[in-house]
Amino acid sequence: ALVESPPIRRLADWDPTRLESLAQDYGSPLYVLDLERVRENYRRLESAFPDAEILYAVKANALGDVLETLRAEGAGLECASAGEVERALAASESVAGNGATGANVHYTAVNPPARDLEWVVDAWEEYPDLTITVGAEDTIDRLEERGYDGRLCLRVNPGIGAGHHEKVQTGAAAKFGVPAERAVDVLADAASRGFDVVGIHAHVGSGVSSDQLDDHREFVSRMGDLARDVNKALEGDGGLEFVDVGGGFGVPYREEDQPLDLEAVGDATRDALGDVDARLTIEPGRYFVADAGVLLTAVNTVKEARDTLAVGVDAGMTALLRPAMYDAYHPIRNLTAAIEGEQYGASDNGGGRETVAQTIAGPICESGDVFCENRHLPVSERTDVLAIGNAGAYGYEMANQYNSRPRPASIVLEGEDVRLVRQRETLEDVTRLEREARDSEPSAN
Ligand code: LLP
């Protein structure tokens, strides 16, 4: 397929007038997601990995509209919990109706709570083509105890990690996967116990950039070696159906970051796995949705601090946790200033406004609740609307109610259409479970 869309949508590519009026109409903070861009990202992945099975890692953005859009394009779905499997199956049903299947719906069980296993094994009775990926022999035993003998994939720990921050490097972390050197034995044992062994899986980490391509090469070459060994050992049982090399494809967050060379990643992966008798599977999350989303927030406070202009906004680390948790950089644009600039005929961000160093912070009582420190932007004024870019991945998903703060609303765009897809939480929502518990009978749950 010929893909003509640009490899990254920058914050400046969003129409400031449209975004600002969305914030007026729906209030702020507000998550905005462009489904057309999600589709374009899927097609770019398809063209770099033409023969691969492409799964979307639901955890990056679990909005039903995203899952339905990608399911309709032909993507599979990789799920990290029973809740995500439920969403994945619901999206499949809404796209395919009665013909919906669990094909290409994978549940990756990481230290799975019993409740999750029970839910997923129940779902498997209805969708027998679901795949469960396990990262521990314990999980295999627990599935067997529950009568599961369906499609089984083994997550291995390849001993090599990569990614944008140590907290998201999974490939060598003890909690993930069975050490690769034990994989053949574990899989042979599972096959002999009647499981339908279909794949091996590993995920090095999240936010892998082009300068980590050597790590990726080393990783896929280890997966190739392992896949050959497993195929030899499982010859009698038909061998592997797929080798899943996870996700992790990084996207640029800073202006100066170069987009990942997806073709190079695709080529490196094919070089390592091309001769393996099994299909290649990938499961990126961020790449599909990061640049399809922005978070809109309104300025409510502007003051001179000792060495910076301190700007307060209505979104905080409860709406977008990434800066506080990983020191992640997100581009920020003052939409109000940009619109003024257009009216003055100026091409830059600022219009007539001076550019000054600003620290932009939310309403949470933590000093880590900042989106940027001393960043040079057109001087903010109270009631300005700011857009925080690349908020489509791990934005709403990691939102929480710390400080009893309700989560933002979400809208999706599709061409000219705008749809509210998630209500803004209310104070009522924040206290609901506590009120319900008070009104309920005492129970062991
Ligand atoms: N597959 C598995 C098994 C994963 O654990 C993950 C992400 C993915 C696929 C998708 O990775 P992606 O393509 O999105 O990089 N909250 C962090 C990212 C955590 C990723 C966790 N696992 C962040 O905001 O950067």
Boltz pocket constraint, residues with backbone or C-beta under 6 A from the ligand:
constraints:
  - pocket:
      binder: B
      contacts: [[A, 57], [A, 59], [A, 60], [A, 78], [A, 108], [A, 168], [A, 170], [A, 203], [A, 205], [A, 206], [A, 207], [A, 246], [A, 247], [A, 248], [A, 249], [A, 283], [A, 284], [A, 285], [A, 286], [A, 287], [A, 322], [A, 326], [A, 393], [A, 394]]
      max_distance: 6.0
